[in-house]
Amino acid sequence: MSDFRVPTLTRRAFLASTAALLSAGAMLPLQSNARATGIREFRLRAGPGRAQIAPEPHGDTAVWCYDGSLPGPEIRIRQGERVRIAVENALGEETTVHWHGVRVPNAMDGVPDLTQAPIAPGETFTYEFDAVDAGTFWYHPHQRSFEQVGRGLYGRLIVEEADAVRVDRDETWVLSDWRLTKTAEMQDDFGNRHDMMHNGRVGNTVTVNGRVPDVFPVRKGERIRLRLINAANARIFGLDFGSHEPVIIALDGQPVEPHATEDGLVVLGPAMRADMILDMTANAGGRVSVIDRFYEGLEYRLVDLAYDDTPLREKAPDWPVVLPPNPLPEPDLAMAIRHEVTFNGGMMGAMVMQEMGGSMGETGQDTPGAMGGMMGNMEGMMNMMHSGGIWFINGVAAEGHITDPMLTLARDKSHVIAMTNATAWHHPIHLHGHSFRVISRNGRPTPHREWQDTVLMSPRERVEIALVADNPGDWMFHCHILEHHAAGMMGVFRVA
């Protein structure tokens, strides 16, 4: 095992943060009678289990999971409902649960020693929050997540709209991958330095809903709402649905103008989600393969859409596909406060920095003034890596204890965060507690100005996001390639 661990706050800082949140009313009191108050109650038990990941004749695989199932139980609620989820820890180590993409109060965000004390073995912690937004979300630990998620601790959280689009079926595919031996056992090399320095723990076995798939039964003329969730540690998916033409209707749970995908691929970095309308337009009795084409030269068949011999209808229905918007505050770009964030480090990081002119990008109000000089040459980068860090945000690797927030965002004000990926690798960047608009890529406005909570940045790419900082507290901001997160690519945004 590696010595890398998710950074933690000191106990003193955690208690101070919690006291401030409680005084602001961020932690809502639990109700004694859930049914009388209309609260939906659930229980989850995180613990060891076994799952048939690889197809027979392989045996099952030892995993960590919720309630003995892989993925964990689907939590499906309606927009506006209040939910209470008691999480029991039956693991041999501490854990938490983060409700990815859900705009929860800070004390319910599931980040160990930042928003809560971790759940000790044998203990239970109860999360409670309102389902403010409809959409496709998921849940997973934030304690040593590079191993806990990698061993199978994740599940679906679906918040249904009051007026959902009309479809014949609503299906969810949780995509993940695993690094298995020839006997289908889990390779116990989590957190190794090679994965940390390169593109993370990419497995050799890909699953849909916890199993290697063969076929997905469909019927000609059928309309499916397909919710995709990328729960992998590091794998990026680029799915090609063959002769079918997916229409994207939501990204990261937030409605978007319905549109066809770029180059015909549905691209999802780790933690990202996409809702799409998939009309079954091929011939009855046929098959169409879904191919993952993201990594050039490593394409593979994910699953076959297997058509029944009897059509449901002869052509796709002409039903509306626009989702109702969620109650997100619209940022005012003209009045927005600007911030600069640069991601750097990793293998070939010094070379990329030199190719980009040795610059960290334009100096913003939150960028340390000495950083440009410190990082302006290859020697500076190598010295930083030799000091123990691998990945950096604005020249700082989050190792050991989290101290001061890297950015303070004025509450209820609009902000633009200009992010530069000065590395040789992709990074899916996630901000807790908020959704943001992706407004530009490499200086060009995005065509759909999509709301997201995780944005995939290509090597050397510059992306601008905009948001209203309306959720008070200290929020984690990090790369969701979980090995990159554990090796330093993480910071804290304070909304105050």
Secondary structure in CASP SS format (residue, H / E / C, confidence):
PFRMAT SS
TARGET T0000
AUTHOR 0000-0000-0000
METHOD secondary structure of the structure
MODEL  1
M C 1.00
S C 1.00
D C 1.00
F C 1.00
R C 1.00
V C 1.00
P C 1.00
T E 1.00
L C 1.00
T C 1.00
R H 1.00
R H 1.00
A H 1.00
F H 1.00
L H 1.00
A H 1.00
S H 1.00
T H 1.00
A H 1.00
A H 1.00
L H 1.00
L H 1.00
S H 1.00
A C 1.00
G C 1.00
A C 1.00
M C 1.00
L C 1.00
P C 1.00
L C 1.00
Q C 1.00
S C 1.00
N C 1.00
A H 1.00
R H 1.00
A H 1.00
T H 1.00
G C 1.00
I E 1.00
R E 1.00
E E 1.00
F E 1.00
R E 1.00
L E 1.00
R E 1.00
A E 1.00
G E 1.00
P E 1.00
G E 1.00
R E 1.00
A E 1.00
Q C 1.00
I C 1.00
A C 1.00
P C 1.00
E C 1.00
P C 1.00
H C 1.00
G C 1.00
D C 1.00
T E 1.00
A E 1.00
V E 1.00
W E 1.00
C E 1.00
Y E 1.00
D C 1.00
G C 1.00
S E 1.00
L C 1.00
P C 1.00
G E 1.00
P E 1.00
E E 1.00
I E 1.00
R E 1.00
I E 1.00
R E 1.00
Q C 1.00
G C 1.00
E C 1.00
R E 1.00
V E 1.00
R E 1.00
I E 1.00
A E 1.00
V E 1.00
E E 1.00
N E 1.00
A C 1.00
L C 1.00
G C 1.00
E C 1.00
E C 1.00
T E 1.00
T C 1.00
V C 1.00
H E 1.00
W E 1.00
H E 1.00
G C 1.00
V C 1.00
R C 1.00
V C 1.00
P C 1.00
N H 1.00
A H 1.00
M H 1.00
D C 1.00
G C 1.00
V C 1.00
P E 1.00
D C 1.00
L C 1.00
T C 1.00
Q E 1.00
A C 1.00
P C 1.00
I E 1.00
A C 1.00
P C 1.00
G C 1.00
E C 1.00
T E 1.00
F E 1.00
T E 1.00
Y E 1.00
E E 1.00
F E 1.00
D E 1.00
A C 1.00
V C 1.00
D C 1.00
A C 1.00
G E 1.00
T E 1.00
F E 1.00
W E 1.00
Y E 1.00
H E 1.00
P C 1.00
H C 1.00
Q C 1.00
R C 1.00
S H 1.00
F H 1.00
E H 1.00
Q H 1.00
V C 1.00
G C 1.00
R C 1.00
G C 1.00
L C 1.00
Y C 1.00
G E 1.00
R E 1.00
L E 1.00
I E 1.00
V E 1.00
E E 1.00
E C 1.00
A C 1.00
D C 1.00
A C 1.00
V C 1.00
R C 1.00
V C 1.00
D C 1.00
R E 1.00
D E 1.00
E E 1.00
T E 1.00
W E 1.00
V E 1.00
L E 1.00
S E 1.00
D E 1.00
W E 1.00
R C 1.00
L E 1.00
T C 1.00
K C 1.00
T C 1.00
A C 1.00
E C 1.00
M E 1.00
Q C 1.00
D C 1.00
D C 1.00
F C 1.00
G C 1.00
N C 1.00
R H 1.00
H H 1.00
D H 1.00
M H 1.00
M H 1.00
H C 1.00
N C 1.00
G C 1.00
R C 1.00
V C 1.00
G C 1.00
N C 1.00
T E 1.00
V E 1.00
T E 1.00
V E 1.00
N C 1.00
G C 1.00
R E 1.00
V C 1.00
P C 1.00
D C 1.00
V E 1.00
F E 1.00
P E 1.00
V E 1.00
R C 1.00
K C 1.00
G C 1.00
E C 1.00
R E 1.00
I E 1.00
R E 1.00
L E 1.00
R E 1.00
L E 1.00
I E 1.00
N E 1.00
A C 1.00
A C 1.00
N C 1.00
A C 1.00
R C 1.00
I C 1.00
F E 1.00
G E 1.00
L E 1.00
D E 1.00
F C 1.00
G C 1.00
S C 1.00
H C 1.00
E C 1.00
P C 1.00
V E 1.00
I E 1.00
I E 1.00
A E 1.00
L E 1.00
D C 1.00
G C 1.00
Q E 1.00
P E 1.00
V E 1.00
E E 1.00
P E 1.00
H E 1.00
A E 1.00
T C 1.00
E H 1.00
D H 1.00
G H 1.00
L E 1.00
V E 1.00
V E 1.00
L E 1.00
G C 1.00
P C 1.00
A C 1.00
M C 1.00
R E 1.00
A E 1.00
D E 1.00
M E 1.00
I E 1.00
L E 1.00
D E 1.00
M C 1.00
T C 1.00
A C 1.00
N C 1.00
A C 1.00
G C 1.00
G C 1.00
R E 1.00
V E 1.00
S E 1.00
V E 1.00
I E 1.00
D E 1.00
R C 1.00
F C 1.00
Y C 1.00
E C 1.00
G C 1.00
L C 1.00
E C 1.00
Y E 1.00
R E 1.00
L E 1.00
V E 1.00
D E 1.00
L E 1.00
A E 1.00
Y E 1.00
D C 1.00
D C 1.00
T C 1.00
P C 1.00
L C 1.00
R C 1.00
E C 1.00
K C 1.00
A C 1.00
P C 1.00
D C 1.00
W C 1.00
P C 1.00
V C 1.00
V C 1.00
L C 1.00
P C 1.00
P C 1.00
N C 1.00
P C 1.00
L C 1.00
P C 1.00
E C 1.00
P C 1.00
D C 1.00
L H 1.00
A H 1.00
M H 1.00
A C 1.00
I E 1.00
R E 1.00
H E 1.00
E E 1.00
V E 1.00
T E 1.00
F E 1.00
N E 1.00
G E 1.00
G C 1.00
M C 1.00
M C 1.00
G H 1.00
A H 1.00
M H 1.00
V H 1.00
M H 1.00
Q H 1.00
E H 1.00
M C 1.00
G C 1.00
G C 1.00
S C 1.00
M C 1.00
G C 1.00
E C 1.00
T C 1.00
G C 1.00
Q C 1.00
D C 1.00
T C 1.00
P C 1.00
G C 1.00
A C 1.00
M H 1.00
G H 1.00
G H 1.00
M H 1.00
M C 1.00
G C 1.00
N C 1.00
M H 1.00
E H 1.00
G H 1.00
M H 1.00
M H 1.00
N H 1.00
M H 1.00
M H 1.00
H H 1.00
S C 1.00
G C 1.00
G C 1.00
I C 1.00
W E 1.00
F E 1.00
I E 1.00
N C 1.00
G C 1.00
V E 1.00
A C 1.00
A C 1.00
E C 1.00
G C 1.00
H E 1.00
I C 1.00
T C 1.00
D C 1.00
P C 1.00
M C 1.00
L E 1.00
T E 1.00
L E 1.00
A C 1.00
R C 1.00
D C 1.00
K C 1.00
S E 1.00
H E 1.00
V E 1.00
I E 1.00
A E 1.00
M E 1.00
T E 1.00
N E 1.00
A E 1.00
T C 1.00
A C 1.00
W C 1.00
H C 1.00
H E 1.00
P E 1.00
I E 1.00
H E 1.00
L E 1.00
H C 1.00
G C 1.00
H C 1.00
S C 1.00
F E 1.00
R E 1.00
V E 1.00
I E 1.00
S E 1.00
R E 1.00
N C 1.00
G C 1.00
R E 1.00
P E 1.00
T C 1.00
P C 1.00
H C 1.00
R C 1.00
E C 1.00
W E 1.00
Q E 1.00
D C 1.00
T E 1.00
V E 1.00
L E 1.00
M E 1.00
S C 1.00
P C 1.00
R C 1.00
E C 1.00
R E 1.00
V E 1.00
E E 1.00
I E 1.00
A E 1.00
L E 1.00
V E 1.00
A C 1.00
D C 1.00
N C 1.00
P C 1.00
G E 1.00
D E 1.00
W E 1.00
M E 1.00
F E 1.00
H E 1.00
C E 1.00
H C 1.00
I C 1.00
L H 1.00
E H 1.00
H H 1.00
H H 1.00
A H 1.00
A C 1.00
G C 1.00
M C 1.00
M E 1.00
G E 1.00
V E 1.00
F E 1.00
R E 1.00
V E 1.00
A C 1.00
END
